[in-house]
Amino acid sequence: MKDFVFSAPIADAGNTFYVPVPCRGVVKGCRVTCDVNMVATGTVILSRSTTAVNTITVPTGDKAAGTVLDGVPDATNKDLVFDPDSDTVTDRVIKVVADATILASAGNMVFHVKYDDTATVAEASLEA
């Protein structure tokens, strides 16, 4: 398991940015905090291309600066594999979308991503 932490400036109109993956693996979790208030029902979505793997949603009632929120893995797609050596460009990065309602004003958001670097793909045996 690898943990990586990064900070990104988030505009009050939202942001989309991409984080290169360090190795083959899957996103197992994500936590965020911010230096300004986070607004109720605002979301941050981590995805592979357009397929969400983890979503952070601000619960009812704005959350004060410094509050830590945990993401929820997508029930269907939580084990999608990212691979920096993939032929598919979008599989080499984690797409992060902070929607336009996530923050009360522009601020800096800190992300803590738990990344499982032991990802494997099960294949059926070729022998009969």
C-alpha positions as MATLAB code, in Angstrom:
seq = 'MKDFVFSAPIADAGNTFYVPVPCRGVVKGCRVTCDVNMVATGTVILSRSTTAVNTITVPTGDKAAGTVLDGVPDATNKDLVFDPDSDTVTDRVIKVVADATILASAGNMVFHVKYDDTATVAEASLEA';
ca = [
       0.000    0.000    0.000;
       1.284    3.431   -0.907;
       0.059    6.715    0.470;
       0.540    9.927   -1.395;
      -0.398   13.406   -0.323;
      -0.684   16.446   -2.549;
      -2.161   19.912   -2.435;
      -4.026   21.665   -5.215;
      -5.490   25.155   -5.546;
      -9.231   24.894   -6.159;
     -11.088   27.775   -7.782;
     -14.541   28.670   -6.517;
     -15.770   27.615   -9.977;
     -14.328   24.118   -9.513;
     -11.311   22.399  -11.049;
     -10.301   19.341  -13.024;
      -6.732   18.098  -12.838;
      -4.785   14.888  -13.315;
      -2.369   13.057  -11.021;
       0.103   10.625  -12.613;
       0.057    7.242  -10.885;
       3.373    6.082   -9.407;
       2.895    2.411  -10.331;
       0.250   -0.143  -11.274;
      -2.492   -0.118   -8.653;
      -5.965    0.842   -7.485;
      -7.279    3.757   -5.425;
      -8.380    2.276   -2.103;
      -9.392    5.512   -0.431;
      -9.104    9.267   -0.378;
      -9.369   11.920    2.329;
      -9.507   15.668    1.793;
      -9.272   18.821    3.836;
      -9.245   22.470    2.853;
      -8.209   25.876    4.171;
     -11.693   27.361    3.527;
     -15.223   26.140    4.262;
     -16.492   23.209    2.221;
     -20.104   23.620    1.090;
     -22.845   21.027    1.680;
     -23.394   18.571   -1.190;
     -20.240   19.690   -3.017;
     -18.233   16.785   -4.413;
     -14.757   15.698   -5.406;
     -14.633   12.691   -7.722;
     -11.558   10.584   -8.424;
     -11.859    8.610  -11.632;
     -10.150    6.673  -14.362;
     -11.174    8.543  -17.498;
     -14.896    9.174  -16.957;
     -15.467    6.260  -14.569;
     -15.621    7.242  -10.888;
     -13.619    5.126   -8.436;
     -14.019    7.256   -5.274;
     -16.313   10.157   -4.337;
     -16.065   12.658   -1.496;
     -19.316   14.476   -0.731;
     -19.661   17.265    1.803;
     -22.501   16.227    4.155;
     -25.461   18.432    5.042;
     -24.279   21.675    6.607;
     -21.109   23.441    5.524;
     -17.871   22.074    6.999;
     -15.292   24.388    8.542;
     -11.789   24.780    7.198;
      -9.597   21.956    8.444;
     -12.393   19.371    8.530;
     -11.271   16.024    7.097;
     -13.716   14.184    4.849;
     -13.374   10.571    3.732;
     -14.267    9.407    0.260;
     -16.498    6.461   -0.559;
     -15.284    3.852   -3.040;
     -17.597    3.284   -6.000;
     -19.424   -0.018   -5.456;
     -18.920   -1.190   -9.039;
     -15.654    0.440  -10.112;
     -13.585    0.659   -6.931;
     -11.032   -1.861   -8.231;
     -10.284   -0.327  -11.632;
      -6.557   -0.658  -12.252;
      -4.374    2.342  -13.069;
      -1.071    1.664  -14.817;
       1.640    4.170  -15.774;
       2.732    1.807  -18.576;
      -0.736    1.435  -20.094;
      -1.254    2.080  -23.795;
      -4.398    3.981  -22.787;
      -3.368    7.472  -21.705;
      -6.308    7.933  -19.328;
      -5.311    4.780  -17.389;
      -1.985    6.441  -16.463;
      -3.533    9.193  -14.338;
      -6.142    9.734  -11.652;
      -8.603   12.353  -12.834;
      -9.715   14.618   -9.985;
     -12.823   16.773  -10.426;
     -13.747   19.263   -7.703;
     -17.181   20.531   -8.645;
     -18.166   24.187   -8.721;
     -20.042   23.922   -5.402;
     -17.361   22.297   -3.229;
     -15.842   25.465   -1.717;
     -17.246   28.699   -0.326;
     -14.375   30.551   -2.053;
     -11.120   29.674   -3.784;
      -8.799   27.697   -1.537;
      -6.174   24.995   -1.251;
      -7.336   21.416   -0.885;
      -5.080   18.681    0.465;
      -5.626   15.129   -0.767;
      -4.455   11.928    0.932;
      -4.806    9.008   -1.467;
      -4.428    5.404   -0.316;
      -3.128    3.475   -3.312;
      -2.843   -0.311   -3.415;
       0.179   -1.225   -5.501;
      -0.516   -4.970   -5.316;
      -3.234   -4.844   -7.984;
      -3.581   -8.051   -9.929;
      -5.808   -9.146  -12.773;
      -7.321  -12.623  -12.590;
      -7.215  -14.512  -15.868;
      -8.831  -17.828  -16.724;
      -6.485  -20.696  -17.367;
      -5.729  -21.417  -21.030;
      -5.507  -25.160  -20.361;
      -8.552  -27.384  -20.750;
];
